[in-house]
């Protein structure tokens, strides 16, 4: 399953200039494979204090495990997603 996660934080809680927070975020991303998560991409909006992540996992439990170490670093909105082609294929199978 693919998941789109949007992580936001404030200027006051930004980890760009906090070595401990930055290390925690990097360690979490580097450990993704250890829990079976494939990171397809991470994009950032530094002035907006936003991370956009595309993650692949077999279960929501893996996603919860992935984000657990960084919960206090901000808020994360997570949605399961699929490609447009996969959605069209699923719809056509329903006919």
LOLUM-162133 format. One record per residue (C-alpha): residue number from 1; residue in three letters; x, y, z negated. Coordinates in steps of 0.1 Angstrom, whole numbers, always signed. Each point is the difference from the previous one (the first is absolute). Layout:
<atoms>
@gudo=NUM donu=ALA px=X py=Y pz=Z
...
</atoms>
This chain:
<atoms>
@gudo=1 donu=UNK px=+0 py=+0 pz=+0
@gudo=2 donu=UNK px=+11 py=+35 pz=+7
@gudo=3 donu=UNK px=-4 py=+28 pz=-25
@gudo=4 donu=UNK px=+3 py=+38 pz=+4
@gudo=5 donu=UNK px=+11 py=+16 pz=-33
@gudo=6 donu=UNK px=+2 py=+38 pz=-6
@gudo=7 donu=UNK px=+21 py=+9 pz=-30
@gudo=8 donu=UNK px=-3 py=+36 pz=-13
@gudo=9 donu=UNK px=+16 py=+18 pz=-28
@gudo=10 donu=UNK px=+4 py=+36 pz=-10
@gudo=11 donu=UNK px=+30 py=+24 pz=+1
@gudo=12 donu=UNK px=+3 py=-4 pz=-38
@gudo=13 donu=UNK px=+2 py=-38 pz=+2
@gudo=14 donu=UNK px=+20 py=-2 pz=+33
@gudo=15 donu=UNK px=+27 py=-26 pz=-1
@gudo=16 donu=UNK px=+22 py=+15 pz=+27
@gudo=17 donu=UNK px=+21 py=+18 pz=-25
@gudo=18 donu=UNK px=-3 py=-25 pz=-28
@gudo=19 donu=UNK px=+25 py=-28 pz=+3
@gudo=20 donu=UNK px=-18 py=-24 pz=-22
@gudo=21 donu=UNK px=-33 py=+4 pz=+18
@gudo=22 donu=UNK px=+17 py=-2 pz=+34
@gudo=23 donu=UNK px=+18 py=-32 pz=-10
@gudo=24 donu=UNK px=-32 py=-16 pz=-12
@gudo=25 donu=UNK px=-18 py=+8 pz=+33
@gudo=26 donu=UNK px=+30 py=-13 pz=+21
@gudo=27 donu=UNK px=+3 py=-31 pz=-21
@gudo=28 donu=UNK px=-38 py=-7 pz=+4
@gudo=29 donu=UNK px=+3 py=+3 pz=+38
@gudo=30 donu=UNK px=+31 py=-21 pz=+1
@gudo=31 donu=UNK px=-17 py=-28 pz=-21
@gudo=32 donu=UNK px=-30 py=-2 pz=+23
@gudo=33 donu=UNK px=+13 py=-31 pz=+18
@gudo=34 donu=UNK px=+6 py=-18 pz=-33
@gudo=35 donu=UNK px=-38 py=+0 pz=-6
@gudo=36 donu=UNK px=-9 py=-8 pz=+36
@gudo=37 donu=UNK px=-8 py=+35 pz=+12
@gudo=38 donu=UNK px=+12 py=+11 pz=+35
@gudo=39 donu=UNK px=+5 py=+38 pz=+1
@gudo=40 donu=UNK px=-9 py=+10 pz=+36
@gudo=41 donu=UNK px=+7 py=+37 pz=-6
@gudo=42 donu=UNK px=+2 py=+28 pz=-25
@gudo=43 donu=UNK px=-5 py=+36 pz=+11
@gudo=44 donu=UNK px=+2 py=+30 pz=-22
@gudo=45 donu=UNK px=-12 py=+36 pz=-1
@gudo=46 donu=UNK px=+26 py=+15 pz=-25
@gudo=47 donu=UNK px=-15 py=+34 pz=-4
@gudo=48 donu=UNK px=-35 py=-16 pz=-5
@gudo=49 donu=UNK px=+14 py=-25 pz=-25
@gudo=50 donu=UNK px=-16 py=-29 pz=+19
@gudo=51 donu=UNK px=+12 py=-35 pz=+11
@gudo=52 donu=UNK px=-19 py=-20 pz=+27
@gudo=53 donu=UNK px=+7 py=-37 pz=+0
@gudo=54 donu=UNK px=-10 py=-29 pz=+22
@gudo=55 donu=UNK px=+4 py=-32 pz=-19
@gudo=56 donu=UNK px=-8 py=-37 pz=+9
@gudo=57 donu=UNK px=-9 py=-24 pz=-27
@gudo=58 donu=UNK px=-20 py=-32 pz=-4
@gudo=59 donu=UNK px=-20 py=+12 pz=-29
@gudo=60 donu=UNK px=-10 py=+31 pz=-20
@gudo=61 donu=UNK px=+18 py=-15 pz=-30
@gudo=62 donu=UNK px=+33 py=+5 pz=+18
@gudo=63 donu=UNK px=-9 py=+36 pz=+7
@gudo=64 donu=UNK px=-8 py=+5 pz=-37
@gudo=65 donu=UNK px=+33 py=-16 pz=-10
@gudo=66 donu=UNK px=+19 py=+22 pz=+25
@gudo=67 donu=UNK px=-15 py=+33 pz=-13
@gudo=68 donu=UNK px=+1 py=-9 pz=-37
@gudo=69 donu=UNK px=+36 py=+13 pz=-7
@gudo=70 donu=UNK px=-8 py=+34 pz=+16
@gudo=71 donu=UNK px=-36 py=+6 pz=-13
@gudo=72 donu=UNK px=+12 py=+29 pz=-23
@gudo=73 donu=UNK px=+17 py=+18 pz=+30
@gudo=74 donu=UNK px=-33 py=+12 pz=+15
@gudo=75 donu=UNK px=-33 py=-11 pz=+14
@gudo=76 donu=UNK px=-4 py=-26 pz=+28
@gudo=77 donu=UNK px=-30 py=-6 pz=+23
@gudo=78 donu=UNK px=+1 py=-34 pz=+16
@gudo=79 donu=UNK px=-21 py=-13 pz=+29
@gudo=80 donu=UNK px=+1 py=-32 pz=+19
@gudo=81 donu=UNK px=+3 py=+8 pz=+38
@gudo=82 donu=UNK px=+2 py=-18 pz=+33
@gudo=83 donu=UNK px=+10 py=+9 pz=+35
@gudo=84 donu=UNK px=-26 py=+14 pz=+23
@gudo=85 donu=UNK px=+4 py=-30 pz=+22
@gudo=86 donu=UNK px=-6 py=-24 pz=-29
@gudo=87 donu=UNK px=-32 py=+19 pz=-9
@gudo=88 donu=UNK px=-13 py=-1 pz=+36
@gudo=89 donu=UNK px=+8 py=-37 pz=+2
@gudo=90 donu=UNK px=-19 py=-6 pz=-33
@gudo=91 donu=UNK px=-30 py=+19 pz=+13
@gudo=92 donu=UNK px=-1 py=-18 pz=+33
@gudo=93 donu=UNK px=+1 py=-34 pz=-18
@gudo=94 donu=UNK px=-32 py=+10 pz=-17
@gudo=95 donu=UNK px=-20 py=+2 pz=+32
</atoms>
